[in-house]
Amino acid sequence: MNWGNIPGQTFEKFLKEWEYSNTHRYFEPEAGVSSVKAGQNALNVILEVSASFPDSNTVIVTHGGVICDLLRNLFSEAE
């Protein structure tokens, strides 16, 4: 989700949708994908890159939101 992707969306409405998506991980925002889907997309990239370059050291860079989504998919809430 990025503020400004939806014409006329107020910052307050964006924050409300963003906060909701953090606690309702399958929620698909008006512009973007669910938290669960973002984490799955990140894992798919990692698996694809590691399969394509099995004997290489590779760095994949993303922002903290996607990393959190990935970690929340891989670990339980208690962990």
mmCIF file of the N, C-alpha and C atoms, coordinates in Angstrom:
data_MODEL
# 
_entry.id   MODEL 
# 
loop_
_atom_site.group_PDB 
_atom_site.id 
_atom_site.type_symbol 
_atom_site.label_atom_id 
_atom_site.label_alt_id 
_atom_site.label_comp_id 
_atom_site.label_asym_id 
_atom_site.label_entity_id 
_atom_site.label_seq_id 
_atom_site.pdbx_PDB_ins_code 
_atom_site.Cartn_x 
_atom_site.Cartn_y 
_atom_site.Cartn_z 
_atom_site.occupancy 
_atom_site.B_iso_or_equiv 
_atom_site.pdbx_formal_charge 
_atom_site.auth_seq_id 
_atom_site.auth_comp_id 
_atom_site.auth_asym_id 
_atom_site.auth_atom_id 
_atom_site.pdbx_PDB_model_num 
ATOM 1   N N  . MET A 1 1  ? 0.837  -1.178  0.000   1.00 0.00 ? 1  MET A N  1 
ATOM 2   C CA . MET A 1 1  ? 0.000  0.000   0.000   1.00 0.00 ? 1  MET A CA 1 
ATOM 3   C C  . MET A 1 1  ? 0.881  1.240   0.000   1.00 0.00 ? 1  MET A C  1 
ATOM 4   N N  . ASN A 1 2  ? 0.512  2.182   -0.798  1.00 0.00 ? 2  ASN A N  1 
ATOM 5   C CA . ASN A 1 2  ? 1.218  3.462   -0.837  1.00 0.00 ? 2  ASN A CA 1 
ATOM 6   C C  . ASN A 1 2  ? 0.192  4.575   -0.848  1.00 0.00 ? 2  ASN A C  1 
ATOM 7   N N  . TRP A 1 3  ? 0.390  5.538   0.033   1.00 0.00 ? 3  TRP A N  1 
ATOM 8   C CA . TRP A 1 3  ? -0.492 6.683   0.014   1.00 0.00 ? 3  TRP A CA 1 
ATOM 9   C C  . TRP A 1 3  ? -0.243 7.448   -1.269  1.00 0.00 ? 3  TRP A C  1 
ATOM 10  N N  . GLY A 1 4  ? -1.308 7.816   -1.938  1.00 0.00 ? 4  GLY A N  1 
ATOM 11  C CA . GLY A 1 4  ? -1.203 8.546   -3.190  1.00 0.00 ? 4  GLY A CA 1 
ATOM 12  C C  . GLY A 1 4  ? -1.515 7.690   -4.402  1.00 0.00 ? 4  GLY A C  1 
ATOM 13  N N  . ASN A 1 5  ? -1.646 6.366   -4.233  1.00 0.00 ? 5  ASN A N  1 
ATOM 14  C CA . ASN A 1 5  ? -1.986 5.492   -5.354  1.00 0.00 ? 5  ASN A CA 1 
ATOM 15  C C  . ASN A 1 5  ? -3.454 5.609   -5.747  1.00 0.00 ? 5  ASN A C  1 
ATOM 16  N N  . ILE A 1 6  ? -4.281 6.042   -4.823  1.00 0.00 ? 6  ILE A N  1 
ATOM 17  C CA . ILE A 1 6  ? -5.715 6.173   -5.089  1.00 0.00 ? 6  ILE A CA 1 
ATOM 18  C C  . ILE A 1 6  ? -6.042 7.660   -5.166  1.00 0.00 ? 6  ILE A C  1 
ATOM 19  N N  . PRO A 1 7  ? -6.486 8.128   -6.324  1.00 0.00 ? 7  PRO A N  1 
ATOM 20  C CA . PRO A 1 7  ? -6.801 9.553   -6.458  1.00 0.00 ? 7  PRO A CA 1 
ATOM 21  C C  . PRO A 1 7  ? -7.827 10.010  -5.422  1.00 0.00 ? 7  PRO A C  1 
ATOM 22  N N  . GLY A 1 8  ? -7.532 11.113  -4.755  1.00 0.00 ? 8  GLY A N  1 
ATOM 23  C CA . GLY A 1 8  ? -8.446 11.705  -3.798  1.00 0.00 ? 8  GLY A CA 1 
ATOM 24  C C  . GLY A 1 8  ? -8.452 11.056  -2.422  1.00 0.00 ? 8  GLY A C  1 
ATOM 25  N N  . GLN A 1 9  ? -7.660 10.015  -2.214  1.00 0.00 ? 9  GLN A N  1 
ATOM 26  C CA . GLN A 1 9  ? -7.628 9.358   -0.904  1.00 0.00 ? 9  GLN A CA 1 
ATOM 27  C C  . GLN A 1 9  ? -6.943 10.273  0.110   1.00 0.00 ? 9  GLN A C  1 
ATOM 28  N N  . THR A 1 10 ? -7.595 10.467  1.231   1.00 0.00 ? 10 THR A N  1 
ATOM 29  C CA . THR A 1 10 ? -6.975 11.282  2.271   1.00 0.00 ? 10 THR A CA 1 
ATOM 30  C C  . THR A 1 10 ? -5.931 10.457  3.011   1.00 0.00 ? 10 THR A C  1 
ATOM 31  N N  . PHE A 1 11 ? -5.002 11.143  3.642   1.00 0.00 ? 11 PHE A N  1 
ATOM 32  C CA . PHE A 1 11 ? -3.974 10.450  4.417   1.00 0.00 ? 11 PHE A CA 1 
ATOM 33  C C  . PHE A 1 11 ? -4.622 9.706   5.589   1.00 0.00 ? 11 PHE A C  1 
ATOM 34  N N  . GLU A 1 12 ? -5.651 10.289  6.173   1.00 0.00 ? 12 GLU A N  1 
ATOM 35  C CA . GLU A 1 12 ? -6.348 9.656   7.288   1.00 0.00 ? 12 GLU A CA 1 
ATOM 36  C C  . GLU A 1 12 ? -7.001 8.347   6.852   1.00 0.00 ? 12 GLU A C  1 
ATOM 37  N N  . LYS A 1 13 ? -7.633 8.353   5.673   1.00 0.00 ? 13 LYS A N  1 
ATOM 38  C CA . LYS A 1 13 ? -8.260 7.124   5.159   1.00 0.00 ? 13 LYS A CA 1 
ATOM 39  C C  . LYS A 1 13 ? -7.188 6.072   4.863   1.00 0.00 ? 13 LYS A C  1 
ATOM 40  N N  . PHE A 1 14 ? -6.071 6.497   4.298   1.00 0.00 ? 14 PHE A N  1 
ATOM 41  C CA . PHE A 1 14 ? -4.973 5.571   4.037   1.00 0.00 ? 14 PHE A CA 1 
ATOM 42  C C  . PHE A 1 14 ? -4.500 4.917   5.329   1.00 0.00 ? 14 PHE A C  1 
ATOM 43  N N  . LEU A 1 15 ? -4.264 5.732   6.375   1.00 0.00 ? 15 LEU A N  1 
ATOM 44  C CA . LEU A 1 15 ? -3.782 5.193   7.653   1.00 0.00 ? 15 LEU A CA 1 
ATOM 45  C C  . LEU A 1 15 ? -4.778 4.215   8.257   1.00 0.00 ? 15 LEU A C  1 
ATOM 46  N N  . LYS A 1 16 ? -6.052 4.525   8.147   1.00 0.00 ? 16 LYS A N  1 
ATOM 47  C CA . LYS A 1 16 ? -7.083 3.642   8.690   1.00 0.00 ? 16 LYS A CA 1 
ATOM 48  C C  . LYS A 1 16 ? -7.058 2.292   7.976   1.00 0.00 ? 16 LYS A C  1 
ATOM 49  N N  . GLU A 1 17 ? -6.951 2.304   6.657   1.00 0.00 ? 17 GLU A N  1 
ATOM 50  C CA . GLU A 1 17 ? -6.894 1.067   5.878   1.00 0.00 ? 17 GLU A CA 1 
ATOM 51  C C  . GLU A 1 17 ? -5.607 0.299   6.176   1.00 0.00 ? 17 GLU A C  1 
ATOM 52  N N  . TRP A 1 18 ? -4.504 1.016   6.296   1.00 0.00 ? 18 TRP A N  1 
ATOM 53  C CA . TRP A 1 18 ? -3.212 0.389   6.584   1.00 0.00 ? 18 TRP A CA 1 
ATOM 54  C C  . TRP A 1 18 ? -3.229 -0.281  7.956   1.00 0.00 ? 18 TRP A C  1 
ATOM 55  N N  . GLU A 1 19 ? -3.739 0.410   8.962   1.00 0.00 ? 19 GLU A N  1 
ATOM 56  C CA . GLU A 1 19 ? -3.829 -0.169  10.306  1.00 0.00 ? 19 GLU A CA 1 
ATOM 57  C C  . GLU A 1 19 ? -4.737 -1.396  10.316  1.00 0.00 ? 19 GLU A C  1 
ATOM 58  N N  . TYR A 1 20 ? -5.846 -1.332  9.604   1.00 0.00 ? 20 TYR A N  1 
ATOM 59  C CA . TYR A 1 20 ? -6.769 -2.469  9.518   1.00 0.00 ? 20 TYR A CA 1 
ATOM 60  C C  . TYR A 1 20 ? -6.072 -3.662  8.875   1.00 0.00 ? 20 TYR A C  1 
ATOM 61  N N  . SER A 1 21 ? -5.306 -3.404  7.831   1.00 0.00 ? 21 SER A N  1 
ATOM 62  C CA . SER A 1 21 ? -4.632 -4.502  7.129   1.00 0.00 ? 21 SER A CA 1 
ATOM 63  C C  . SER A 1 21 ? -3.576 -5.185  7.993   1.00 0.00 ? 21 SER A C  1 
ATOM 64  N N  . ASN A 1 22 ? -3.039 -4.485  8.973   1.00 0.00 ? 22 ASN A N  1 
ATOM 65  C CA . ASN A 1 22 ? -2.056 -5.084  9.877   1.00 0.00 ? 22 ASN A CA 1 
ATOM 66  C C  . ASN A 1 22 ? -2.675 -6.111  10.819  1.00 0.00 ? 22 ASN A C  1 
ATOM 67  N N  . THR A 1 23 ? -3.931 -5.933  11.170  1.00 0.00 ? 23 THR A N  1 
ATOM 68  C CA . THR A 1 23 ? -4.595 -6.870  12.074  1.00 0.00 ? 23 THR A CA 1 
ATOM 69  C C  . THR A 1 23 ? -5.503 -7.855  11.348  1.00 0.00 ? 23 THR A C  1 
ATOM 70  N N  . HIS A 1 24 ? -5.803 -7.572  10.102  1.00 0.00 ? 24 HIS A N  1 
ATOM 71  C CA . HIS A 1 24 ? -6.627 -8.455  9.265   1.00 0.00 ? 24 HIS A CA 1 
ATOM 72  C C  . HIS A 1 24 ? -5.790 -8.806  8.037   1.00 0.00 ? 24 HIS A C  1 
ATOM 73  N N  . ARG A 1 25 ? -4.929 -9.786  8.200   1.00 0.00 ? 25 ARG A N  1 
ATOM 74  C CA . ARG A 1 25 ? -3.866 -10.038 7.231   1.00 0.00 ? 25 ARG A CA 1 
ATOM 75  C C  . ARG A 1 25 ? -4.351 -10.523 5.870   1.00 0.00 ? 25 ARG A C  1 
ATOM 76  N N  . TYR A 1 26 ? -5.577 -11.020 5.765   1.00 0.00 ? 26 TYR A N  1 
ATOM 77  C CA . TYR A 1 26 ? -6.108 -11.452 4.470   1.00 0.00 ? 26 TYR A CA 1 
ATOM 78  C C  . TYR A 1 26 ? -6.874 -10.327 3.760   1.00 0.00 ? 26 TYR A C  1 
ATOM 79  N N  . PHE A 1 27 ? -7.031 -9.197  4.422   1.00 0.00 ? 27 PHE A N  1 
ATOM 80  C CA . PHE A 1 27 ? -7.713 -8.043  3.839   1.00 0.00 ? 27 PHE A CA 1 
ATOM 81  C C  . PHE A 1 27 ? -6.928 -7.542  2.635   1.00 0.00 ? 27 PHE A C  1 
ATOM 82  N N  . GLU A 1 28 ? -7.611 -7.337  1.510   1.00 0.00 ? 28 GLU A N  1 
ATOM 83  C CA . GLU A 1 28 ? -6.980 -6.786  0.313   1.00 0.00 ? 28 GLU A CA 1 
ATOM 84  C C  . GLU A 1 28 ? -7.357 -5.314  0.195   1.00 0.00 ? 28 GLU A C  1 
ATOM 85  N N  . PRO A 1 29 ? -6.390 -4.425  0.377   1.00 0.00 ? 29 PRO A N  1 
ATOM 86  C CA . PRO A 1 29 ? -6.693 -2.995  0.300   1.00 0.00 ? 29 PRO A CA 1 
ATOM 87  C C  . PRO A 1 29 ? -7.087 -2.591  -1.120  1.00 0.00 ? 29 PRO A C  1 
ATOM 88  N N  . GLU A 1 30 ? -7.660 -1.422  -1.217  1.00 0.00 ? 30 GLU A N  1 
ATOM 89  C CA . GLU A 1 30 ? -8.114 -0.926  -2.523  1.00 0.00 ? 30 GLU A CA 1 
ATOM 90  C C  . GLU A 1 30 ? -6.974 -0.880  -3.540  1.00 0.00 ? 30 GLU A C  1 
ATOM 91  N N  . ALA A 1 31 ? -5.786 -0.521  -3.085  1.00 0.00 ? 31 ALA A N  1 
ATOM 92  C CA . ALA A 1 31 ? -4.610 -0.509  -3.965  1.00 0.00 ? 31 ALA A CA 1 
ATOM 93  C C  . ALA A 1 31 ? -3.503 -1.281  -3.256  1.00 0.00 ? 31 ALA A C  1 
ATOM 94  N N  . GLY A 1 32 ? -3.242 -2.482  -3.715  1.00 0.00 ? 32 GLY A N  1 
ATOM 95  C CA . GLY A 1 32 ? -2.201 -3.291  -3.095  1.00 0.00 ? 32 GLY A CA 1 
ATOM 96  C C  . GLY A 1 32 ? -2.666 -4.717  -2.900  1.00 0.00 ? 32 GLY A C  1 
ATOM 97  N N  . VAL A 1 33 ? -1.870 -5.484  -2.164  1.00 0.00 ? 33 VAL A N  1 
ATOM 98  C CA . VAL A 1 33 ? -2.194 -6.876  -1.874  1.00 0.00 ? 33 VAL A CA 1 
ATOM 99  C C  . VAL A 1 33 ? -2.263 -7.066  -0.368  1.00 0.00 ? 33 VAL A C  1 
ATOM 100 N N  . SER A 1 34 ? -2.828 -8.183  0.051   1.00 0.00 ? 34 SER A N  1 
ATOM 101 C CA . SER A 1 34 ? -2.937 -8.461  1.475   1.00 0.00 ? 34 SER A CA 1 
ATOM 102 C C  . SER A 1 34 ? -1.557 -8.684  2.082   1.00 0.00 ? 34 SER A C  1 
ATOM 103 N N  . SER A 1 35 ? -1.482 -8.575  3.387   1.00 0.00 ? 35 SER A N  1 
ATOM 104 C CA . SER A 1 35 ? -0.246 -8.826  4.117   1.00 0.00 ? 35 SER A CA 1 
ATOM 105 C C  . SER A 1 35 ? 0.235  -10.253 3.869   1.00 0.00 ? 35 SER A C  1 
ATOM 106 N N  . VAL A 1 36 ? -0.696 -11.202 3.868   1.00 0.00 ? 36 VAL A N  1 
ATOM 107 C CA . VAL A 1 36 ? -0.334 -12.605 3.627   1.00 0.00 ? 36 VAL A CA 1 
ATOM 108 C C  . VAL A 1 36 ? 0.239  -12.765 2.220   1.00 0.00 ? 36 VAL A C  1 
ATOM 109 N N  . LYS A 1 37 ? -0.403 -12.149 1.238   1.00 0.00 ? 37 LYS A N  1 
ATOM 110 C CA . LYS A 1 37 ? 0.061  -12.253 -0.154  1.00 0.00 ? 37 LYS A CA 1 
ATOM 111 C C  . LYS A 1 37 ? 1.421  -11.589 -0.331  1.00 0.00 ? 37 LYS A C  1 
ATOM 112 N N  . ALA A 1 38 ? 1.642  -10.447 0.287   1.00 0.00 ? 38 ALA A N  1 
ATOM 113 C CA . ALA A 1 38 ? 2.941  -9.776  0.183   1.00 0.00 ? 38 ALA A CA 1 
ATOM 114 C C  . ALA A 1 38 ? 4.049  -10.660 0.745   1.00 0.00 ? 38 ALA A C  1 
ATOM 115 N N  . GLY A 1 39 ? 3.783  -11.318 1.881   1.00 0.00 ? 39 GLY A N  1 
ATOM 116 C CA . GLY A 1 39 ? 4.763  -12.231 2.459   1.00 0.00 ? 39 GLY A CA 1 
ATOM 117 C C  . GLY A 1 39 ? 5.014  -13.427 1.567   1.00 0.00 ? 39 GLY A C  1 
ATOM 118 N N  . GLN A 1 40 ? 3.946  -13.961 0.967   1.00 0.00 ? 40 GLN A N  1 
ATOM 119 C CA . GLN A 1 40 ? 4.102  -15.101 0.054   1.00 0.00 ? 40 GLN A CA 1 
ATOM 120 C C  . GLN A 1 40 ? 4.880  -14.700 -1.190  1.00 0.00 ? 40 GLN A C  1 
ATOM 121 N N  . ASN A 1 41 ? 4.608  -13.508 -1.714  1.00 0.00 ? 41 ASN A N  1 
ATOM 122 C CA . ASN A 1 41 ? 5.358  -13.023 -2.877  1.00 0.00 ? 41 ASN A CA 1 
ATOM 123 C C  . ASN A 1 41 ? 6.853  -12.925 -2.560  1.00 0.00 ? 41 ASN A C  1 
ATOM 124 N N  . ALA A 1 42 ? 7.176  -12.441 -1.371  1.00 0.00 ? 42 ALA A N  1 
ATOM 125 C CA . ALA A 1 42 ? 8.582  -12.325 -0.966  1.00 0.00 ? 42 ALA A CA 1 
ATOM 126 C C  . ALA A 1 42 ? 9.226  -13.696 -0.885  1.00 0.00 ? 42 ALA A C  1 
ATOM 127 N N  . LEU A 1 43 ? 8.536  -14.651 -0.282  1.00 0.00 ? 43 LEU A N  1 
ATOM 128 C CA . LEU A 1 43 ? 9.080  -16.005 -0.190  1.00 0.00 ? 43 LEU A CA 1 
ATOM 129 C C  . LEU A 1 43 ? 9.274  -16.608 -1.576  1.00 0.00 ? 43 LEU A C  1 
ATOM 130 N N  . ASN A 1 44 ? 8.325  -16.376 -2.475  1.00 0.00 ? 44 ASN A N  1 
ATOM 131 C CA . ASN A 1 44 ? 8.456  -16.895 -3.842  1.00 0.00 ? 44 ASN A CA 1 
ATOM 132 C C  . ASN A 1 44 ? 9.698  -16.340 -4.532  1.00 0.00 ? 44 ASN A C  1 
ATOM 133 N N  . VAL A 1 45 ? 9.983  -15.061 -4.339  1.00 0.00 ? 45 VAL A N  1 
ATOM 134 C CA . VAL A 1 45 ? 11.182 -14.456 -4.931  1.00 0.00 ? 45 VAL A CA 1 
ATOM 135 C C  . VAL A 1 45 ? 12.435 -15.106 -4.352  1.00 0.00 ? 45 VAL A C  1 
ATOM 136 N N  . ILE A 1 46 ? 12.464 -15.280 -3.052  1.00 0.00 ? 46 ILE A N  1 
ATOM 137 C CA . ILE A 1 46 ? 13.628 -15.896 -2.400  1.00 0.00 ? 46 ILE A CA 1 
ATOM 138 C C  . ILE A 1 46 ? 13.852 -17.311 -2.935  1.00 0.00 ? 46 ILE A C  1 
ATOM 139 N N  . LEU A 1 47 ? 12.785 -18.092 -3.028  1.00 0.00 ? 47 LEU A N  1 
ATOM 140 C CA . LEU A 1 47 ? 12.911 -19.466 -3.520  1.00 0.00 ? 47 LEU A CA 1 
ATOM 141 C C  . LEU A 1 47 ? 13.337 -19.512 -4.982  1.00 0.00 ? 47 LEU A C  1 
ATOM 142 N N  . GLU A 1 48 ? 12.781 -18.615 -5.791  1.00 0.00 ? 48 GLU A N  1 
ATOM 143 C CA . GLU A 1 48 ? 13.122 -18.572 -7.210  1.00 0.00 ? 48 GLU A CA 1 
ATOM 144 C C  . GLU A 1 48 ? 14.581 -18.174 -7.417  1.00 0.00 ? 48 GLU A C  1 
ATOM 145 N N  . VAL A 1 49 ? 15.035 -17.152 -6.707  1.00 0.00 ? 49 VAL A N  1 
ATOM 146 C CA . VAL A 1 49 ? 16.418 -16.692 -6.845  1.00 0.00 ? 49 VAL A CA 1 
ATOM 147 C C  . VAL A 1 49 ? 17.383 -17.759 -6.341  1.00 0.00 ? 49 VAL A C  1 
ATOM 148 N N  . SER A 1 50 ? 17.063 -18.376 -5.218  1.00 0.00 ? 50 SER A N  1 
ATOM 149 C CA . SER A 1 50 ? 17.975 -19.391 -4.681  1.00 0.00 ? 50 SER A CA 1 
ATOM 150 C C  . SER A 1 50 ? 18.034 -20.615 -5.587  1.00 0.00 ? 50 SER A C  1 
ATOM 151 N N  . ALA A 1 51 ? 16.944 -20.961 -6.252  1.00 0.00 ? 51 ALA A N  1 
ATOM 152 C CA . ALA A 1 51 ? 16.954 -22.080 -7.198  1.00 0.00 ? 51 ALA A CA 1 
ATOM 153 C C  . ALA A 1 51 ? 17.718 -21.723 -8.474  1.00 0.00 ? 51 ALA A C  1 
ATOM 154 N N  . SER A 1 52 ? 17.632 -20.465 -8.879  1.00 0.00 ? 52 SER A N  1 
ATOM 155 C CA . SER A 1 52 ? 18.312 -20.022 -10.104 1.00 0.00 ? 52 SER A CA 1 
ATOM 156 C C  . SER A 1 52 ? 19.816 -19.887 -9.915  1.00 0.00 ? 52 SER A C  1 
ATOM 157 N N  . PHE A 1 53 ? 20.249 -19.606 -8.708  1.00 0.00 ? 53 PHE A N  1 
ATOM 158 C CA . PHE A 1 53 ? 21.670 -19.400 -8.409  1.00 0.00 ? 53 PHE A CA 1 
ATOM 159 C C  . PHE A 1 53 ? 22.058 -20.229 -7.185  1.00 0.00 ? 53 PHE A C  1 
ATOM 160 N N  . PRO A 1 54 ? 22.008 -21.567 -7.306  1.00 0.00 ? 54 PRO A N  1 
ATOM 161 C CA . PRO A 1 54 ? 22.178 -22.419 -6.125  1.00 0.00 ? 54 PRO A CA 1 
ATOM 162 C C  . PRO A 1 54 ? 23.550 -22.336 -5.457  1.00 0.00 ? 54 PRO A C  1 
ATOM 163 N N  . ASP A 1 55 ? 24.571 -21.994 -6.192  1.00 0.00 ? 55 ASP A N  1 
ATOM 164 C CA . ASP A 1 55 ? 25.921 -21.961 -5.622  1.00 0.00 ? 55 ASP A CA 1 
ATOM 165 C C  . ASP A 1 55 ? 26.427 -20.541 -5.440  1.00 0.00 ? 55 ASP A C  1 
ATOM 166 N N  . SER A 1 56 ? 25.517 -19.603 -5.278  1.00 0.00 ? 56 SER A N  1 
ATOM 167 C CA . SER A 1 56 ? 25.899 -18.197 -5.177  1.00 0.00 ? 56 SER A CA 1 
ATOM 168 C C  . SER A 1 56 ? 25.441 -17.600 -3.854  1.00 0.00 ? 56 SER A C  1 
ATOM 169 N N  . ASN A 1 57 ? 26.130 -16.573 -3.454  1.00 0.00 ? 57 ASN A N  1 
ATOM 170 C CA . ASN A 1 57 ? 25.661 -15.730 -2.361  1.00 0.00 ? 57 ASN A CA 1 
ATOM 171 C C  . ASN A 1 57 ? 24.869 -14.600 -2.994  1.00 0.00 ? 57 ASN A C  1 
ATOM 172 N N  . THR A 1 58 ? 23.648 -14.415 -2.557  1.00 0.00 ? 58 THR A N  1 
ATOM 173 C CA . THR A 1 58 ? 22.765 -13.433 -3.178  1.00 0.00 ? 58 THR A CA 1 
ATOM 174 C C  . THR A 1 58 ? 22.158 -12.545 -2.104  1.00 0.00 ? 58 THR A C  1 
ATOM 175 N N  . VAL A 1 59 ? 22.022 -11.273 -2.416  1.00 0.00 ? 59 VAL A N  1 
ATOM 176 C CA . VAL A 1 59 ? 21.376 -10.329 -1.521  1.00 0.00 ? 59 VAL A CA 1 
ATOM 177 C C  . VAL A 1 59 ? 20.068 -9.882  -2.167  1.00 0.00 ? 59 VAL A C  1 
ATOM 178 N N  . ILE A 1 60 ? 19.005 -9.954  -1.404  1.00 0.00 ? 60 ILE A N  1 
ATOM 179 C CA . ILE A 1 60 ? 17.698 -9.472  -1.854  1.00 0.00 ? 60 ILE A CA 1 
ATOM 180 C C  . ILE A 1 60 ? 17.301 -8.347  -0.911  1.00 0.00 ? 60 ILE A C  1 
ATOM 181 N N  . VAL A 1 61 ? 16.943 -7.217  -1.463  1.00 0.00 ? 61 VAL A N  1 
ATOM 182 C CA . VAL A 1 61 ? 16.636 -6.042  -0.654  1.00 0.00 ? 61 VAL A CA 1 
ATOM 183 C C  . VAL A 1 61 ? 15.162 -5.676  -0.838  1.00 0.00 ? 61 VAL A C  1 
ATOM 184 N N  . THR A 1 62 ? 14.505 -5.383  0.268   1.00 0.00 ? 62 THR A N  1 
ATOM 185 C CA . THR A 1 62 ? 13.137 -4.892  0.239   1.00 0.00 ? 62 THR A CA 1 
ATOM 186 C C  . THR A 1 62 ? 12.938 -3.990  1.453   1.00 0.00 ? 62 THR A C  1 
ATOM 187 N N  . HIS A 1 63 ? 11.737 -3.504  1.651   1.00 0.00 ? 63 HIS A N  1 
ATOM 188 C CA . HIS A 1 63 ? 11.480 -2.627  2.795   1.00 0.00 ? 63 HIS A CA 1 
ATOM 189 C C  . HIS A 1 63 ? 10.907 -3.421  3.966   1.00 0.00 ? 63 HIS A C  1 
ATOM 190 N N  . GLY A 1 64 ? 10.894 -2.793  5.098   1.00 0.00 ? 64 GLY A N  1 
ATOM 191 C CA . GLY A 1 64 ? 10.509 -3.453  6.336   1.00 0.00 ? 64 GLY A CA 1 
ATOM 192 C C  . GLY A 1 64 ? 9.111  -4.035  6.348   1.00 0.00 ? 64 GLY A C  1 
ATOM 193 N N  . GLY A 1 65 ? 8.183  -3.409  5.640   1.00 0.00 ? 65 GLY A N  1 
ATOM 194 C CA . GLY A 1 65 ? 6.818  -3.929  5.615   1.00 0.00 ? 65 GLY A CA 1 
ATOM 195 C C  . GLY A 1 65 ? 6.749  -5.319  5.019   1.00 0.00 ? 65 GLY A C  1 
ATOM 196 N N  . VAL A 1 66 ? 7.431  -5.519  3.911   1.00 0.00 ? 66 VAL A N  1 
ATOM 197 C CA . VAL A 1 66 ? 7.439  -6.828  3.250   1.00 0.00 ? 66 VAL A CA 1 
ATOM 198 C C  . VAL A 1 66 ? 8.180  -7.852  4.108   1.00 0.00 ? 66 VAL A C  1 
ATOM 199 N N  . ILE A 1 67 ? 9.270  -7.435  4.731   1.00 0.00 ? 67 ILE A N  1 
ATOM 200 C CA . ILE A 1 67 ? 10.004 -8.342  5.611   1.00 0.00 ? 67 ILE A CA 1 
ATOM 201 C C  . ILE A 1 67 ? 9.109  -8.790  6.765   1.00 0.00 ? 67 ILE A C  1 
ATOM 202 N N  . CYS A 1 68 ? 8.370  -7.852  7.359   1.00 0.00 ? 68 CYS A N  1 
ATOM 203 C CA . CYS A 1 68 ? 7.443  -8.207  8.438   1.00 0.00 ? 68 CYS A CA 1 
ATOM 204 C C  . CYS A 1 68 ? 6.365  -9.166  7.951   1.00 0.00 ? 68 CYS A C  1 
ATOM 205 N N  . ASP A 1 69 ? 5.820  -8.915  6.764   1.00 0.00 ? 69 ASP A N  1 
ATOM 206 C CA . ASP A 1 69 ? 4.800  -9.813  6.213   1.00 0.00 ? 69 ASP A CA 1 
ATOM 207 C C  . ASP A 1 69 ? 5.368  -11.214 6.025   1.00 0.00 ? 69 ASP A C  1 
ATOM 208 N N  . LEU A 1 70 ? 6.578  -11.312 5.507   1.00 0.00 ? 70 LEU A N  1 
ATOM 209 C CA . LEU A 1 70 ? 7.235  -12.608 5.316   1.00 0.00 ? 70 LEU A CA 1 
ATOM 210 C C  . LEU A 1 70 ? 7.428  -13.312 6.659   1.00 0.00 ? 70 LEU A C  1 
ATOM 211 N N  . LEU A 1 71 ? 7.978  -12.607 7.630   1.00 0.00 ? 71 LEU A N  1 
ATOM 212 C CA . LEU A 1 71 ? 8.233  -13.213 8.940   1.00 0.00 ? 71 LEU A CA 1 
ATOM 213 C C  . LEU A 1 71 ? 6.923  -13.642 9.625   1.00 0.00 ? 71 LEU A C  1 
ATOM 214 N N  . ARG A 1 72 ? 5.882  -12.853 9.465   1.00 0.00 ? 72 ARG A N  1 
ATOM 215 C CA . ARG A 1 72 ? 4.592  -13.210 10.064  1.00 0.00 ? 72 ARG A CA 1 
ATOM 216 C C  . ARG A 1 72 ? 3.999  -14.444 9.398   1.00 0.00 ? 72 ARG A C  1 
ATOM 217 N N  . ASN A 1 73 ? 4.330  -14.679 8.122   1.00 0.00 ? 73 ASN A N  1 
ATOM 218 C CA . ASN A 1 73 ? 3.889  -15.903 7.451   1.00 0.00 ? 73 ASN A CA 1 
ATOM 219 C C  . ASN A 1 73 ? 4.684  -17.117 7.934   1.00 0.00 ? 73 ASN A C  1 
ATOM 220 N N  . LEU A 1 74 ? 5.966  -16.899 8.215   1.00 0.00 ? 74 LEU A N  1 
ATOM 221 C CA . LEU A 1 74 ? 6.839  -18.019 8.550   1.00 0.00 ? 74 LEU A CA 1 
ATOM 222 C C  . LEU A 1 74 ? 6.748  -18.433 10.025  1.00 0.00 ? 74 LEU A C  1 
ATOM 223 N N  . PHE A 1 75 ? 6.409  -17.498 10.904  1.00 0.00 ? 75 PHE A N  1 
ATOM 224 C CA . PHE A 1 75 ? 6.390  -17.760 12.334  1.00 0.00 ? 75 PHE A CA 1 
ATOM 225 C C  . PHE A 1 75 ? 5.012  -17.499 12.912  1.00 0.00 ? 75 PHE A C  1 
ATOM 226 N N  . SER A 1 76 ? 4.710  -18.166 14.005  1.00 0.00 ? 76 SER A N  1 
ATOM 227 C CA . SER A 1 76 ? 3.427  -17.961 14.661  1.00 0.00 ? 76 SER A CA 1 
ATOM 228 C C  . SER A 1 76 ? 3.422  -16.608 15.385  1.00 0.00 ? 76 SER A C  1 
ATOM 229 N N  . GLU A 1 77 ? 2.254  -16.153 15.758  1.00 0.00 ? 77 GLU A N  1 
ATOM 230 C CA . GLU A 1 77 ? 2.149  -14.885 16.502  1.00 0.00 ? 77 GLU A CA 1 
ATOM 231 C C  . GLU A 1 77 ? 2.933  -14.953 17.813  1.00 0.00 ? 77 GLU A C  1 
ATOM 232 N N  . ALA A 1 78 ? 2.941  -16.122 18.452  1.00 0.00 ? 78 ALA A N  1 
ATOM 233 C CA . ALA A 1 78 ? 3.667  -16.279 19.725  1.00 0.00 ? 78 ALA A CA 1 
ATOM 234 C C  . ALA A 1 78 ? 5.164  -16.147 19.543  1.00 0.00 ? 78 ALA A C  1 
ATOM 235 N N  . GLU A 1 79 ? 5.666  -16.618 18.389  1.00 0.00 ? 79 GLU A N  1 
ATOM 236 C CA . GLU A 1 79 ? 7.096  -16.530 18.131  1.00 0.00 ? 79 GLU A CA 1 
ATOM 237 C C  . GLU A 1 79 ? 7.492  -15.116 17.810  1.00 0.00 ? 79 GLU A C  1 
# 
